[in-house]
């Protein structure tokens, strides 16, 4: 997908440690209680 801005909840805030605004990432999001929640994330090449 092209670059975009979207809002997701992090399952654990520690998942975001080391990331900064503008980083390209790959992530997994799952619907939990009607909210898309990031369950895994890593920087993308």
Sine and cosine of phi, psi and omega as CSV:
sin_phi,cos_phi,sin_psi,cos_psi,sin_omega,cos_omega
0.00,0.00,0.45,-0.89,0.09,-1.00
-0.94,0.34,0.29,-0.96,0.01,-1.00
-0.85,0.52,0.62,-0.79,0.01,-1.00
-0.37,-0.93,0.21,-0.98,0.08,-1.00
-0.92,-0.40,0.79,-0.61,0.04,-1.00
-0.65,-0.76,0.40,-0.92,0.00,-1.00
-0.94,-0.35,0.79,-0.61,0.05,-1.00
-0.73,-0.69,0.40,-0.92,0.12,-0.99
-1.00,-0.01,0.61,-0.79,0.09,-1.00
-1.00,-0.04,0.76,-0.65,0.02,-1.00
-0.87,0.50,-0.62,0.79,0.04,-1.00
-0.67,-0.74,0.87,-0.50,-0.02,-1.00
-0.82,0.58,-0.41,0.91,0.02,-1.00
-0.91,0.41,-0.32,0.95,0.07,-1.00
-0.86,0.50,-0.45,0.90,-0.09,-1.00
-1.00,0.00,-0.12,0.99,0.02,-1.00
-0.84,0.54,0.73,-0.68,0.04,-1.00
1.00,0.05,-0.14,0.99,0.04,-1.00
-1.00,-0.08,0.51,-0.86,0.07,-1.00
-0.71,-0.70,0.33,-0.94,0.00,-1.00
-0.82,0.57,0.71,-0.70,0.02,-1.00
1.00,-0.10,-0.23,0.97,0.04,-1.00
-0.89,0.45,0.62,-0.78,0.16,-0.99
-1.00,0.09,0.73,-0.69,-0.07,-1.00
-0.72,-0.70,0.34,-0.94,0.21,-0.98
-0.89,-0.46,0.66,-0.75,-0.05,-1.00
-0.51,-0.86,0.29,-0.96,0.10,-1.00
-0.88,-0.47,0.77,-0.64,0.05,-1.00
-0.83,-0.56,0.63,-0.78,0.01,-1.00
-0.79,-0.61,0.53,-0.85,0.08,-1.00
-0.97,0.22,0.87,-0.49,0.03,-1.00
-0.78,-0.63,0.90,-0.43,-0.02,-1.00
0.82,0.57,0.63,0.78,0.05,-1.00
0.98,0.18,0.13,0.99,-0.01,-1.00
-0.83,-0.55,0.73,-0.68,0.09,-1.00
-0.96,0.29,0.83,-0.55,-0.10,-1.00
-0.83,-0.55,0.77,-0.64,0.04,-1.00
-0.97,0.26,0.83,-0.55,-0.01,-1.00
-0.94,-0.33,-0.26,0.96,0.05,-1.00
-0.42,-0.91,0.60,-0.80,0.01,-1.00
-0.44,-0.90,0.59,-0.81,0.07,-1.00
-0.50,-0.87,0.39,-0.92,0.04,-1.00
-0.95,0.32,0.54,-0.84,-0.02,-1.00
-0.98,-0.20,0.51,-0.86,0.04,-1.00
-0.91,0.41,0.00,0.00,0.00,0.00
